[in-house]
């Protein structure tokens, strides 16, 4: 079982943090200045890792998860061995509250949230929504601020006023919470199965803009993540994942570890504009 323990006084866009993510296998310690975004993304991907492992070892849990209330998933997840309460407490250190929406494969996460009376946009800039594509179950995690404050759009607009014309397209992307950007087709990873020291290739499609940074992660048992940040070497090419679109694709290669530690690895990617866009991820079975 994974556990999270964080004490994070919020100071602007950064956190002065002392945060521990631990399991019986791995212990990850955040200390010093930690961006809220990095904390939220890593904790969310850790939850995805636990859920993907649960789906792989206990497929019979899928119908129950599909009936779970996205506003209060804690009791259902606890009975299945997922420590959601510790996850929620860790996330609250970044000033946000999580929702967890379980979906049938390929379902539109934004439309399903809207059907349940939950608006996901605009999302907090430090807490991008995240979608996990699994075998029999997709998982959508998104956030709302715990306390009211200056609007996200106002904050980014103020920063955009300081940007050069070449950067304005990137800020426009940061302000755009369109449902299309949560399309799971925009992200693919090869190969589709982990093996020792495999070289993964992430493919992520987006509207091309200057100054974007692509963050790719491989999340293993225990909550520890391998992170690769690519900015200056982005090479754009036509996107073949979403046909008849104006999107372009970036491909990034990332080496995995010698040991996976459990039956799945979660591969993921997101762009920064400079704030984070949606996190798209896929579960990769382990041989």
PLY file of the C-alpha trace (Angstrom):
ply
format ascii 1.0
element vertex 287
property float x
property float y
property float z
element edge 286
property int vertex1
property int vertex2
end_header
0.00 0.00 0.00
1.21 3.49 -0.87
1.19 6.31 1.67
1.75 10.05 1.42
2.82 12.47 4.16
3.34 16.14 3.30
3.67 19.42 5.15
3.74 22.12 2.49
3.17 25.79 3.30
2.22 27.44 0.01
4.33 30.41 -1.06
3.27 31.76 -4.45
3.85 29.25 -7.24
6.31 27.20 -5.20
6.18 25.24 -1.99
8.60 24.97 0.89
8.12 21.31 1.37
8.82 18.30 3.44
6.99 15.46 1.73
7.36 11.69 1.84
5.79 9.19 -0.56
6.38 5.65 0.59
5.43 2.02 0.13
6.92 -1.23 1.29
9.21 -1.02 -1.76
10.22 2.61 -2.25
10.44 5.79 -0.19
10.55 9.13 -2.02
11.32 12.30 -0.06
10.63 15.85 -1.24
12.43 18.55 0.71
13.19 22.20 0.05
11.47 24.20 -2.70
9.03 21.98 -4.57
6.68 23.19 -7.27
3.07 22.38 -6.54
2.66 21.13 -10.10
5.41 18.51 -9.73
3.95 17.31 -6.45
0.41 17.02 -7.84
1.53 15.23 -11.00
3.75 12.75 -9.15
1.09 11.96 -6.55
-1.53 11.49 -9.26
0.71 9.20 -11.28
1.41 7.24 -8.10
-2.34 6.78 -7.65
-2.59 5.71 -11.30
0.13 3.13 -10.68
-1.84 1.65 -7.76
-5.09 1.62 -9.75
-3.48 0.05 -12.83
-2.00 -2.66 -10.64
-5.39 -3.24 -9.02
-7.04 -3.60 -12.44
-4.37 -6.07 -13.57
-4.56 -8.34 -10.52
-8.30 -8.00 -9.81
-10.34 -7.37 -12.99
-13.54 -8.12 -11.07
-13.13 -4.75 -9.31
-13.82 -2.82 -12.54
-17.67 -2.80 -12.33
-17.49 -1.57 -8.75
-15.08 1.22 -9.66
-17.37 2.36 -12.47
-20.12 2.89 -9.86
-17.86 4.91 -7.53
-18.88 8.48 -6.67
-16.15 10.74 -8.13
-16.66 13.24 -5.30
-16.22 10.65 -2.52
-14.26 7.64 -3.81
-12.38 7.02 -0.57
-14.45 4.26 1.02
-14.70 2.17 -2.16
-10.98 2.51 -2.84
-10.05 1.73 0.77
-11.98 -1.54 0.62
-9.94 -2.42 -2.48
-6.60 -1.67 -0.80
-6.04 1.86 -2.18
-5.14 4.50 0.42
-7.04 7.39 -1.14
-7.21 9.38 2.10
-3.43 9.75 2.25
-3.45 10.76 -1.42
-6.15 13.36 -0.74
-4.20 14.80 2.18
-1.01 15.03 0.11
-2.87 16.75 -2.72
-4.50 19.21 -0.30
-1.01 20.48 0.50
-1.03 22.02 -2.97
-4.31 23.78 -2.22
-6.60 21.58 -4.31
-9.24 18.89 -3.88
-9.21 15.79 -6.12
-12.07 14.14 -7.97
-11.65 10.62 -9.36
-13.92 9.58 -12.23
-13.78 5.98 -13.51
-14.82 5.52 -17.14
-15.48 2.80 -19.65
-12.61 2.62 -22.17
-12.75 5.45 -24.67
-15.48 7.44 -22.90
-15.22 11.24 -23.11
-13.98 12.31 -19.64
-15.12 15.92 -19.94
-18.60 14.99 -21.13
-18.96 12.34 -18.42
-17.93 14.85 -15.73
-20.44 17.35 -17.13
-23.16 14.67 -17.09
-22.52 14.24 -13.37
-22.74 17.99 -12.77
-19.00 18.58 -12.32
-17.18 21.31 -14.24
-13.48 20.74 -14.81
-12.53 24.08 -16.36
-10.79 26.27 -15.73
-8.51 23.97 -13.75
-5.97 25.26 -11.18
-2.67 26.04 -12.89
-0.72 23.98 -10.34
-2.99 20.96 -10.78
-3.56 19.81 -14.37
-6.21 17.14 -14.99
-4.86 13.66 -15.73
-6.26 10.74 -17.72
-5.08 7.13 -17.46
-5.96 4.72 -20.28
-6.15 1.15 -19.00
-7.28 -2.20 -20.40
-10.86 -2.35 -19.12
-11.03 0.97 -17.30
-10.00 4.59 -17.85
-9.36 6.86 -14.85
-9.77 10.64 -14.90
-8.44 12.74 -12.00
-9.11 16.46 -11.85
-9.01 19.17 -9.21
-10.72 22.23 -7.79
-9.19 24.88 -5.47
-9.76 24.37 -1.76
-10.10 28.11 -1.19
-11.21 30.93 -3.51
-8.56 33.31 -4.77
-7.40 35.22 -7.77
-8.63 33.49 -10.92
-6.29 31.31 -12.94
-6.97 33.24 -16.12
-6.14 36.54 -14.40
-2.83 35.20 -13.11
-1.76 33.79 -16.46
-2.94 36.91 -18.30
-0.78 39.04 -16.05
2.20 36.84 -16.87
1.33 36.92 -20.56
1.62 40.70 -20.57
5.31 40.25 -19.84
5.83 37.71 -22.61
7.24 38.40 -26.04
5.02 38.04 -29.09
6.76 34.76 -29.86
5.53 33.36 -26.56
1.92 34.48 -26.75
0.80 31.35 -28.57
2.11 29.28 -25.67
0.13 31.36 -23.18
-2.96 30.99 -25.34
-2.57 27.22 -25.07
-2.16 27.50 -21.32
-5.47 29.36 -21.08
-7.32 26.90 -23.31
-9.09 24.17 -21.28
-10.78 22.63 -24.33
-12.05 19.08 -24.10
-10.12 18.15 -27.23
-6.85 18.41 -25.32
-8.00 15.55 -23.07
-8.35 13.21 -26.04
-6.44 10.02 -25.20
-5.58 9.62 -28.89
-3.12 12.49 -28.52
-0.70 10.26 -26.63
0.86 6.93 -27.52
3.79 4.94 -26.17
5.82 2.15 -27.80
6.38 -0.65 -27.08
3.07 -1.66 -25.53
4.71 -4.04 -23.06
7.58 -3.45 -20.64
10.68 -5.65 -20.69
14.06 -5.22 -19.04
15.75 -1.95 -20.04
13.30 -1.35 -22.89
13.61 1.98 -24.73
10.17 3.63 -24.72
9.12 6.14 -27.35
6.52 8.69 -26.28
4.46 10.35 -29.03
2.42 13.40 -28.00
0.29 15.57 -30.31
-0.53 19.23 -29.70
-0.98 22.54 -31.46
2.53 23.67 -32.23
3.83 26.70 -30.33
7.20 28.17 -29.40
8.77 27.58 -26.01
6.88 24.42 -25.10
8.46 21.87 -22.77
7.46 18.20 -22.96
7.61 16.30 -19.67
7.57 12.50 -19.94
7.47 10.14 -16.97
7.70 6.43 -16.27
6.01 5.60 -12.96
6.81 2.33 -11.21
5.66 0.55 -8.08
6.34 2.63 -5.03
5.57 6.05 -6.42
9.06 6.89 -7.67
9.08 8.41 -11.15
11.70 8.75 -13.85
11.25 12.21 -15.36
12.55 13.51 -18.68
12.13 17.18 -19.63
12.63 18.10 -23.28
12.43 21.68 -24.50
15.21 22.86 -26.79
15.34 19.67 -28.88
11.65 19.30 -29.73
11.22 18.11 -33.32
7.72 18.55 -34.74
6.19 16.35 -37.42
2.64 15.57 -38.65
0.39 13.92 -36.07
-0.81 10.54 -37.31
-2.60 9.68 -34.06
-5.51 12.08 -34.66
-6.38 12.10 -38.34
-7.78 15.14 -40.17
-6.45 17.51 -37.52
-4.06 20.44 -37.49
-2.06 18.89 -34.66
1.64 18.15 -34.82
3.55 15.47 -32.96
6.67 15.32 -30.82
8.51 12.03 -30.24
10.79 11.46 -27.25
12.74 8.32 -26.36
13.18 7.35 -22.70
15.07 4.42 -21.18
13.26 2.37 -18.58
14.72 0.64 -15.53
16.15 -2.84 -15.25
13.37 -3.84 -12.84
9.71 -2.86 -13.02
8.84 -3.95 -9.48
5.22 -4.81 -10.20
2.88 -5.91 -12.98
2.44 -2.50 -14.66
4.39 0.66 -15.48
2.52 3.92 -16.11
3.91 5.95 -19.03
2.77 9.58 -19.26
3.40 12.95 -20.85
2.32 16.58 -20.63
3.31 19.91 -22.13
4.20 23.06 -20.19
3.26 26.44 -21.76
4.92 27.40 -19.26
2.19 26.05 -16.94
1.12 22.44 -17.28
-1.47 21.17 -19.73
-3.39 17.89 -19.32
-1.45 14.77 -18.33
-2.17 11.80 -20.61
-0.96 8.37 -19.53
-1.17 4.70 -20.41
-0.62 1.54 -18.38
2.07 -0.73 -19.78
1.95 -4.43 -18.76
5.14 -6.02 -17.47
6.36 -9.25 -19.04
0 1
1 2
2 3
3 4
4 5
5 6
6 7
7 8
8 9
9 10
10 11
11 12
12 13
13 14
14 15
15 16
16 17
17 18
18 19
19 20
20 21
21 22
22 23
23 24
24 25
25 26
26 27
27 28
28 29
29 30
30 31
31 32
32 33
33 34
34 35
35 36
36 37
37 38
38 39
39 40
40 41
41 42
42 43
43 44
44 45
45 46
46 47
47 48
48 49
49 50
50 51
51 52
52 53
53 54
54 55
55 56
56 57
57 58
58 59
59 60
60 61
61 62
62 63
63 64
64 65
65 66
66 67
67 68
68 69
69 70
70 71
71 72
72 73
73 74
74 75
75 76
76 77
77 78
78 79
79 80
80 81
81 82
82 83
83 84
84 85
85 86
86 87
87 88
88 89
89 90
90 91
91 92
92 93
93 94
94 95
95 96
96 97
97 98
98 99
99 100
100 101
101 102
102 103
103 104
104 105
105 106
106 107
107 108
108 109
109 110
110 111
111 112
112 113
113 114
114 115
115 116
116 117
117 118
118 119
119 120
120 121
121 122
122 123
123 124
124 125
125 126
126 127
127 128
128 129
129 130
130 131
131 132
132 133
133 134
134 135
135 136
136 137
137 138
138 139
139 140
140 141
141 142
142 143
143 144
144 145
145 146
146 147
147 148
148 149
149 150
150 151
151 152
152 153
153 154
154 155
155 156
156 157
157 158
158 159
159 160
160 161
161 162
162 163
163 164
164 165
165 166
166 167
167 168
168 169
169 170
170 171
171 172
172 173
173 174
174 175
175 176
176 177
177 178
178 179
179 180
180 181
181 182
182 183
183 184
184 185
185 186
186 187
187 188
188 189
189 190
190 191
191 192
192 193
193 194
194 195
195 196
196 197
197 198
198 199
199 200
200 201
201 202
202 203
203 204
204 205
205 206
206 207
207 208
208 209
209 210
210 211
211 212
212 213
213 214
214 215
215 216
216 217
217 218
218 219
219 220
220 221
221 222
222 223
223 224
224 225
225 226
226 227
227 228
228 229
229 230
230 231
231 232
232 233
233 234
234 235
235 236
236 237
237 238
238 239
239 240
240 241
241 242
242 243
243 244
244 245
245 246
246 247
247 248
248 249
249 250
250 251
251 252
252 253
253 254
254 255
255 256
256 257
257 258
258 259
259 260
260 261
261 262
262 263
263 264
264 265
265 266
266 267
267 268
268 269
269 270
270 271
271 272
272 273
273 274
274 275
275 276
276 277
277 278
278 279
279 280
280 281
281 282
282 283
283 284
284 285
285 286
